[in-house]
Amino acid sequence: MPEEEVTRRDSLVFVTGNHRFRIADKGHTEVLLGLRGDGREVAIKRIEKSEDKKIHEEMKVLREKMYNSRHVVQYVDYTEDQEFAYIAMQLCEYNLEEYIKADNMMTMDKKRNIVKEFLMGLKELHDGKTIQRDIKPSNVLIDKDGCVRLADFGISRTLDPDQSTIETDKAGTKCWEATEIVAKSVGWRYKRSTDIQVAGMLVYYILSGGHHPFGDDFHCQANIADGKYSLDPLMDEEAKDLVESMINPFNPKLRPRIYDILEHPFFWDENRHRTFLKAVGEVDDVEKHLKFTADEDLDSEMKDKSFSTWKTEVTYAKPTPANQRCPTYSALASPQQSQPQAANHCNEPPRSLGVKGPQGVDAPQGMPTPKF
């Protein structure tokens, strides 16, 4: 075991050789608790310089594409020496696995909010043509304000403007890979839909309190390859429909796109559910609903309706050669028709971390640019 040593690299100070100051250790990368020159606590990712591709991808996402995102861990500083690159990032309180284990009485509303923030982070990545490729509980962090942030982009890949697919070596973590990746031995092709299936596994993980839809034992990887999953513990029909659409193991083309996922009825508030029921409802009940004049009458009817019956009235984007996609929920009940949802501080513009970034403002004086 190496001896404990206090190390300073430019404005960063950290301790090596002591597990109490180590957040994570995987292969050629170590994440350490550290301090910046201004006294701020940070997480310092120390990556061997031989892993230049990982350093490049991590910096491209953190410093160039997702700088100041409310849904991605914040970049703070960078330095390097002959052996290592050091990326200083916002220090978060928990990873998702720790957070869920610490609160086994978590309400469905709280779980729903975690799911939505996670998916909003994935939407930002996909909007920027970045495929994460390593979605798993330890790569989803919870900051001191309780906001959800995506992390670890060393094996992510950014598509060219005219690309929808990238073929690379296999990447990811066992039991957190898409069926089409696990089932092949060569020629791994990654798309946004690859992320979507694994994101669906993570959504189930959150909603079920830490379980995996393809199994929690050593059969998990084989079950992913074979498309064998179970959502039985999920009692909420809308939650089950959401997860099932995302993890579709047999036809990746039918997995929803991220912005369709965020319009799923699972995320609707009561006002939007009410608007939907008033607008379409069940065909046999439309006339009856139109006669309602009191909200309490409508509320009493809503109590007996589940998504399993409502979904028969959903306007689907029927698969055609030009449109091989799944249900489109955004047209069901226009957001303008419902009352605005309560503000969520995690979706507000980020507070400054004391570091300026590359888009429209100057980088900190003396901050080195990584060399690749």
Secondary structure, DSSP 8 states (H G I E B T S, - for coil): ----EEEEETTEEEEES-GGGEEEEETTEEEEEEEETTS-EEEEEEEETT-HHHHHHHHIIIIIISTT-SSB--EEEEEE-SSEEEEEEE--SEEHHHHHHH-TT--HHHHHHHHHHHHHHHHHHHHTTEE-----GGGEEE-TTS-EEE---TT-EE--TT-S-EEES--SBTTBS-HHHHT-SS-EEE-HHHHHHHHHHHHHHHHTTS--TT-SSTTHHHHHHHT----TT---HHHHHHHHHHH-SS-GGGS--HHHHTTSGGG--HHHHHHHHHHTS-GGGHHHHHT--SHHHHHHHHTT--HHHHGGG------BTTB------TTTS-GGGS------GGGS-----S---SSSS---TT------
